[in-house]
């Protein structure tokens, strides 16, 4: 499983706050400081290893294939942000 994906924190009509591109790693239970209810209940969440070495979970972002995310971003301004708690 090495699908290239992108992870978005949030977006509006002009700006996309973007965690980055990376590789989908399958589903794992996030750490408690990140996953909240997911981790307490043992619910797996999509896990993405970003190119910058950080891990972001599907429960923290909107994510899809790299090509689809590029299309969604389009010509909007991109603000790169660090994932919550920056797990590497």
N, C-alpha and C positions, 0 to 999 in steps of 0.2 A: 504494500500500500504506500505508494509514494506520489500521490496526486498533488500537484501544485495548486495551492489555494491562496486566497486573500482574506484578511479579517478586518472588518470595519467596526469601529466603536459606535459611531452615529453619523448621521448626515442630514443636511438640509438642502435647500434649493441651490445654494452657492458653494457649500463646503462639505468635504468628507473628512472626518476624523478617523485616521487609518492606523491600525496596528502594524500592518505590513503583509508581505507575502511570505509563504513558507510551505511546509509539507504536512499534509494530513497524516496523522499517526494512528488513526483508529479511535476507539472510544475507551476512555479510562475514567475512573472516579476522581474528580478534582480534589486537591487538598482542601481541608475545612476552611482555611482562611480565604479561599477563592470560591469554592463551590457552594457554600452555605447549605441550603436544603439538599442539593445534589450529593454533597459529600456525606452529610448526616444520614441520608437515606440509602447511601451506596449506589446512587444512580449514575451510570456512566454518561459522559458528555464527550462530544467530538473534541479531539486534542490536536492542536496545531503547533508544530515546532517552527517558529518564525525564523527567517534568514538571519536575524540579529541574535539568535541563540535563546530568545525568550520563548516561553510556552504560553499560549492563550487557549482558553476552553470555549467551546460552543455556547456555553451558558453565559459567557461574558460578551459575546459579539454576534454580529451577523457575518456569515462566511459563505463562500462559494468558490467555484473554480477560478483560477487566476484570470482566465479570459473573461468570464462573466463579471468579475469584480472590476476589471479594467473598463468594461463597457458601462457598468453602473457608475463608475467615477466620471467617465466622460471628460468634459472640459471644466469640471468643478475644481476649485482650489482644494489641495490636499494638505492636511495638517497631520504629520506623523506624531503619534502619541505612544507612550509606553503602556504595556498591559498592566492592569492592576496587580500589585504585589510582585511584579517582574520575576516570575519563576523561571530560572534557567537550568 
